[in-house]
Amino acid sequence: MSENTHSLDVVILSKEHAAYKAALEKYEQPAFNIIQATDDPSAIDQKQVRVMLADPGLAADIVNDCDRLQWIQSGWAGNTPLLEQQKRNYVLTGVKDVFGRQMREYVFAYLLYFSRNIHAFYEAQKNDGYNKWNKPDYQYLAGKTLGICGAGSIATSLLPVANIFGMRVIGLSRSGAPKSGYDDMYAPSQKIAFARNSDFIINLLPDTPDTHNFFDASLFSAMGKNSVLINAGRGSAIDEQALTEALNHEHLRAAVLDVFRQEPLPDHHPFWHHEKIIVTQHTAAESDPEDIAALFHDNAQRFLNGETLKYVFNFEKGY
């Protein structure tokens, strides 16, 4: 820990390094002494790294060799690349309470898209003559059930909007314990019942061994043929072959996929061409450098004062 409680030496390793540097330079108490700012892990002087603001995917390339490392503030909500490394004798802090606005807009854009059957109306206007006025079928969100897998802080941001639309909300969490804002809660062992009772399912589960292929053939078979899956959590949660087969056999209506096992999603991947899949290129809730810098500044004050940092990751649990 730095002896100077008014400044902190920081290494920035991120694709957004210029934006992070500009944002951090605005702060005076504490001030940030930015030793390096780059998107190239090989350019980092590993001997100087004690505190790092980083993209986990880049930091993973050097973290095992940073012997003086004390703390990494991640710029991402997910930290799988770092959790997969051997080194764990440092504090890793994540990002929370900054993605709610983006996630609300993303989720409800697609809930409304499907419930109001927006694409069908667009196609109907291309018809000839009076057929243009033959309205497609559509529904309302009111009375529908929104199922949220991963009832954490991001999920909480969805609850007020679901309430405004008159939706019922059920959740699935590790414990399955009752939680404020949810009409019912389920444990992972109850995922089939959870799927059967959901009109829309949003995946926000973390990436842990327990969540790999959580969305499998059994879960898809339990979904209704008019139900929709939105994956804004982790690509590893989806059994891709099972999802493709479920869509082909009309076990569910559609899937909106924002995250994938391999990113960028390869050009040849069948998801790009499936008529019932919408790909959104990992844009559901992107990190804003100003928001991350503010969170980092708050944690930096805590770090210099010897206080507990916010959003510390548990390496054993994976979140």
Secondary structure, 3 states (H helix, E strand, C coil): CCCCCCEEEEEEECCCHHHHHHHHCCCCCCEEEEEEEECCHHHCCHHHCCEEEECHHHHCCCHHHCCCCCEEEECCCCCHHHHCCCCCCCEEECCCCCCHHHHHHHHHHHHHHHHCCHHHHHHHCCCCHHHHHCCCCCCCCCCCEEEEECCCHHHHCCHHHHHHCCCEEEEECCCCCCCCCCCEEECHHHHHHHHHCCCEEEECCCCCHHHCCCECHHHHHHCCCCCEEEECCCHHHECHHHHHHHHHCCCCCEEEECCCCCCCCCCCCHHHHCCCEEECCCCCCCCCHHHHHHHHHHHHHHHHCCCCCCCECCCCCCC
